[in-house]
Each structure stands twice: as structure tokens, then as C-alpha cells.
Amino acid sequence: MRLAIGSDHAGFALKAIVTDHLRRTGHEVDDLGTYTPQVTDYPPYCAAVGRAVVAGRADAGIVIGGSGQGEQIAANKVRGVRAALCPDEYTARLARAHNDANVCSLGARVLAPEYALAVVDVFLATAFEGGRHVARLEQVSAIEEEESRPAPAS
């Protein structure tokens, strides 16, 4: 699987661990930064991951920060991204199975590295169930489309 990964300084160390794990398990990983532990803001890295996924350069993405909250929010600003905060395996499984999430957001200050790897593995191994969830995702896409249109002039 082709994956894009990005983090801020808080997620830098975990990003290295996750990247190494993914490459060892046969995935192609595009590390979109940050490349140092120096303090930096997360939005550009999360947007880059989301853009790589939406453009088809990656099959899925992973964003990592201190809590994963802001990273999820930033990634979701990219049209077509469905980023999910995944603090555990159950949430990761449902994010994929029910929401067809294409970006997994992790909190380096929330998850032990070994558990983060388990969460990522579940996220990547879970397929979208389709069925009743398709109509819901179509509604989400319709909202996204509506919100991307310019506001009418007053």
C-alpha cells in the first residue's frame, strides 16, 4: 500500500517508529515532514498528507501530533479527506469500516508506540463495509460540496 505520513514536532519521534514499521511490513511510505524535532506547526504537514491521498499519490494517510486532534481537523480541511482520530483499535476499525476514513490521526502523547502500531495496522487492514454506510457518506460529500461553493452575494 502507498501511504503518506506527516507530523509536527510532537509527533516526530512516533512518525519515525510508524514509518519504520510500515516499511518493514511492505508498505511504500512517503514522509511529508517534519524532518526535525524543532518546534513547528502541524497544519501544512497534515494538508500535504491529505492532498497526497486525494490526488491519488497515496492510498491512505497518517498524521501524528501531540493529541492528534488538531491534525485530524487540519487534514479534514482538504476536500475529499475523511480523517479520523484513532485513539484505539476499535475506533480505527470503525473509522474504516463505517466511514471509509482515508487518513488516520494519532496522538503521540496519548498512545504508547507499540499500541500506535497496532492501531495503524488495524486501520490499514480494515475494509469499508459499504451497505448502509454508503448513503451516509454520500450525505457527507454533499455537505462538503455545498460548503465549498462561494456564498451568494447579499
Phi, psi and omega in degrees: 000142176268124184235144172251140181223143179206156180204167167265192181298324182293332180261000186305310183294317179294324178301319179297319180294314180295316180300313179300314179301314182295318179294320179295333180264014170095006179273151173267124186240127175256107180276112184262017175099173356290160185250005178218162177276009178295144181303129180208160179272143186279333188307316181298324181290320180291320177295320179298319178296311179300318180295322178297319180292310183296325180283351179087008177282346177219147178280333179201167180227160176225129176238141186224133175216199179296304179253339185088347183295303182297325180296318177298315181299313181297315180299322182289351175284345177277122182301125180101351178275140172234082182272138180235133172287124186239086180278355181201171182294322180299312180295320179298316180298312181291327178302318179280310187295319185258329186247359182049042180302139180246357175223130178258127179251130183237148175254114181292336179268002183248323186250135169293145183307316181297320180288324177301321178295321177296319179298313179298316180300317178295315179304312184286332182275346185270132178265154174292132182284335183070223178057228184299340182283338181299313181299322179293318179293326175297322177294319178298316179297323178295319177297315179301318179295314179301316184287342180273350179282146176297146178293142179296146179292142181275000000 
